[in-house]
């Protein structure tokens, strides 16, 4: 049982870590491209800014879903119940 709990903790850490890493890289690329687009065509900056904030919100939502799934595995681990049912304990 300790192995399942330990591996779940590692999976939770990887899930949250890679989620944060992906969002950080994505926001960096998005911000850079927004600045490029606004510098090339300043008259389109308000429209680009609106679209950028919409995409940032969606990108952040992906990370929050990952955190929610990770917290589910951390506090309501379904694998422990399956392990107990399989071993009869």
ChimeraX commands (.cxc) that place a marker at each C-alpha (Angstrom):
marker #1 position 0.00,0.00,0.00 radius 0.5
marker #1 position 2.89,2.37,0.73 radius 0.5
marker #1 position 4.13,1.88,-2.83 radius 0.5
marker #1 position 0.80,3.01,-4.25 radius 0.5
marker #1 position 0.75,6.07,-2.01 radius 0.5
marker #1 position 4.36,6.93,-2.89 radius 0.5
marker #1 position 3.83,6.54,-6.61 radius 0.5
marker #1 position 0.65,8.60,-6.40 radius 0.5
marker #1 position 2.59,11.39,-4.67 radius 0.5
marker #1 position 5.18,11.32,-7.44 radius 0.5
marker #1 position 2.43,11.40,-10.09 radius 0.5
marker #1 position 0.77,14.37,-8.37 radius 0.5
marker #1 position 4.07,16.26,-8.28 radius 0.5
marker #1 position 4.73,15.54,-11.95 radius 0.5
marker #1 position 1.18,16.53,-12.91 radius 0.5
marker #1 position 1.34,19.87,-11.12 radius 0.5
marker #1 position 4.96,20.55,-12.15 radius 0.5
marker #1 position 4.53,19.88,-15.84 radius 0.5
marker #1 position 1.23,21.76,-15.84 radius 0.5
marker #1 position 2.91,24.83,-14.38 radius 0.5
marker #1 position 5.87,24.47,-16.75 radius 0.5
marker #1 position 3.61,24.23,-19.78 radius 0.5
marker #1 position 1.53,27.22,-18.75 radius 0.5
marker #1 position 4.66,29.25,-18.07 radius 0.5
marker #1 position 6.13,28.47,-21.48 radius 0.5
marker #1 position 2.79,29.06,-23.18 radius 0.5
marker #1 position 2.25,32.42,-21.54 radius 0.5
marker #1 position 5.78,33.48,-22.38 radius 0.5
marker #1 position 5.33,32.61,-26.05 radius 0.5
marker #1 position 1.90,34.23,-26.13 radius 0.5
marker #1 position 3.13,37.44,-24.53 radius 0.5
marker #1 position 6.07,37.64,-26.89 radius 0.5
marker #1 position 3.90,37.14,-29.94 radius 0.5
marker #1 position 1.42,39.72,-28.66 radius 0.5
marker #1 position 4.19,42.28,-28.27 radius 0.5
marker #1 position 5.46,41.48,-31.77 radius 0.5
marker #1 position 1.99,41.89,-33.26 radius 0.5
marker #1 position 1.32,45.11,-31.34 radius 0.5
marker #1 position 4.67,46.54,-32.42 radius 0.5
marker #1 position 4.06,45.70,-36.08 radius 0.5
marker #1 position 0.49,47.02,-36.18 radius 0.5
marker #1 position -0.25,49.31,-33.23 radius 0.5
marker #1 position -3.79,50.00,-34.42 radius 0.5
marker #1 position -4.70,46.35,-33.82 radius 0.5
marker #1 position -3.30,46.28,-30.27 radius 0.5
marker #1 position -6.68,46.54,-28.44 radius 0.5
marker #1 position -8.16,43.68,-30.47 radius 0.5
marker #1 position -5.02,41.57,-29.98 radius 0.5
marker #1 position -5.01,42.33,-26.27 radius 0.5
marker #1 position -8.58,41.11,-25.87 radius 0.5
marker #1 position -7.79,37.89,-27.69 radius 0.5
marker #1 position -4.57,37.44,-25.73 radius 0.5
marker #1 position -6.38,37.71,-22.39 radius 0.5
marker #1 position -8.99,35.21,-23.56 radius 0.5
marker #1 position -6.30,32.70,-24.50 radius 0.5
marker #1 position -4.43,33.34,-21.22 radius 0.5
marker #1 position -7.62,32.55,-19.31 radius 0.5
marker #1 position -8.09,29.30,-21.24 radius 0.5
marker #1 position -4.44,28.40,-20.74 radius 0.5
marker #1 position -4.72,29.03,-17.02 radius 0.5
marker #1 position -7.88,26.93,-16.88 radius 0.5
marker #1 position -5.95,23.95,-18.23 radius 0.5
marker #1 position -3.48,24.27,-15.37 radius 0.5
marker #1 position -6.27,24.57,-12.80 radius 0.5
marker #1 position -7.91,21.41,-14.14 radius 0.5
marker #1 position -4.57,19.63,-13.73 radius 0.5
marker #1 position -4.29,20.88,-10.15 radius 0.5
marker #1 position -7.84,19.68,-9.47 radius 0.5
marker #1 position -7.08,16.21,-10.80 radius 0.5
marker #1 position -3.84,16.12,-8.82 radius 0.5
marker #1 position -5.64,17.08,-5.61 radius 0.5
marker #1 position -8.24,14.39,-6.29 radius 0.5
marker #1 position -5.48,11.79,-6.51 radius 0.5
marker #1 position -3.75,13.20,-3.43 radius 0.5
marker #1 position -6.78,13.24,-1.11 radius 0.5
marker #1 position -9.30,10.78,-2.56 radius 0.5
marker #1 position -7.02,8.22,-4.14 radius 0.5
marker #1 position -9.15,5.65,-6.01 radius 0.5
marker #1 position -6.17,3.32,-6.39 radius 0.5
marker #1 position -6.03,2.58,-2.66 radius 0.5
marker #1 position -9.61,1.30,-2.72 radius 0.5
marker #1 position -8.86,-0.90,-5.71 radius 0.5
marker #1 position -5.74,-2.23,-3.99 radius 0.5
marker #1 position -7.68,-3.03,-0.82 radius 0.5
marker #1 position -10.40,-4.78,-2.82 radius 0.5
marker #1 position -7.83,-6.81,-4.75 radius 0.5
marker #1 position -5.89,-7.89,-1.66 radius 0.5
marker #1 position -8.99,-8.42,0.46 radius 0.5
marker #1 position -7.81,-6.07,3.18 radius 0.5
marker link #1:1,2 radius 0.2
marker link #1:2,3 radius 0.2
marker link #1:3,4 radius 0.2
marker link #1:4,5 radius 0.2
marker link #1:5,6 radius 0.2
marker link #1:6,7 radius 0.2
marker link #1:7,8 radius 0.2
marker link #1:8,9 radius 0.2
marker link #1:9,10 radius 0.2
marker link #1:10,11 radius 0.2
marker link #1:11,12 radius 0.2
marker link #1:12,13 radius 0.2
marker link #1:13,14 radius 0.2
marker link #1:14,15 radius 0.2
marker link #1:15,16 radius 0.2
marker link #1:16,17 radius 0.2
marker link #1:17,18 radius 0.2
marker link #1:18,19 radius 0.2
marker link #1:19,20 radius 0.2
marker link #1:20,21 radius 0.2
marker link #1:21,22 radius 0.2
marker link #1:22,23 radius 0.2
marker link #1:23,24 radius 0.2
marker link #1:24,25 radius 0.2
marker link #1:25,26 radius 0.2
marker link #1:26,27 radius 0.2
marker link #1:27,28 radius 0.2
marker link #1:28,29 radius 0.2
marker link #1:29,30 radius 0.2
marker link #1:30,31 radius 0.2
marker link #1:31,32 radius 0.2
marker link #1:32,33 radius 0.2
marker link #1:33,34 radius 0.2
marker link #1:34,35 radius 0.2
marker link #1:35,36 radius 0.2
marker link #1:36,37 radius 0.2
marker link #1:37,38 radius 0.2
marker link #1:38,39 radius 0.2
marker link #1:39,40 radius 0.2
marker link #1:40,41 radius 0.2
marker link #1:41,42 radius 0.2
marker link #1:42,43 radius 0.2
marker link #1:43,44 radius 0.2
marker link #1:44,45 radius 0.2
marker link #1:45,46 radius 0.2
marker link #1:46,47 radius 0.2
marker link #1:47,48 radius 0.2
marker link #1:48,49 radius 0.2
marker link #1:49,50 radius 0.2
marker link #1:50,51 radius 0.2
marker link #1:51,52 radius 0.2
marker link #1:52,53 radius 0.2
marker link #1:53,54 radius 0.2
marker link #1:54,55 radius 0.2
marker link #1:55,56 radius 0.2
marker link #1:56,57 radius 0.2
marker link #1:57,58 radius 0.2
marker link #1:58,59 radius 0.2
marker link #1:59,60 radius 0.2
marker link #1:60,61 radius 0.2
marker link #1:61,62 radius 0.2
marker link #1:62,63 radius 0.2
marker link #1:63,64 radius 0.2
marker link #1:64,65 radius 0.2
marker link #1:65,66 radius 0.2
marker link #1:66,67 radius 0.2
marker link #1:67,68 radius 0.2
marker link #1:68,69 radius 0.2
marker link #1:69,70 radius 0.2
marker link #1:70,71 radius 0.2
marker link #1:71,72 radius 0.2
marker link #1:72,73 radius 0.2
marker link #1:73,74 radius 0.2
marker link #1:74,75 radius 0.2
marker link #1:75,76 radius 0.2
marker link #1:76,77 radius 0.2
marker link #1:77,78 radius 0.2
marker link #1:78,79 radius 0.2
marker link #1:79,80 radius 0.2
marker link #1:80,81 radius 0.2
marker link #1:81,82 radius 0.2
marker link #1:82,83 radius 0.2
marker link #1:83,84 radius 0.2
marker link #1:84,85 radius 0.2
marker link #1:85,86 radius 0.2
marker link #1:86,87 radius 0.2
marker link #1:87,88 radius 0.2
marker link #1:88,89 radius 0.2
view
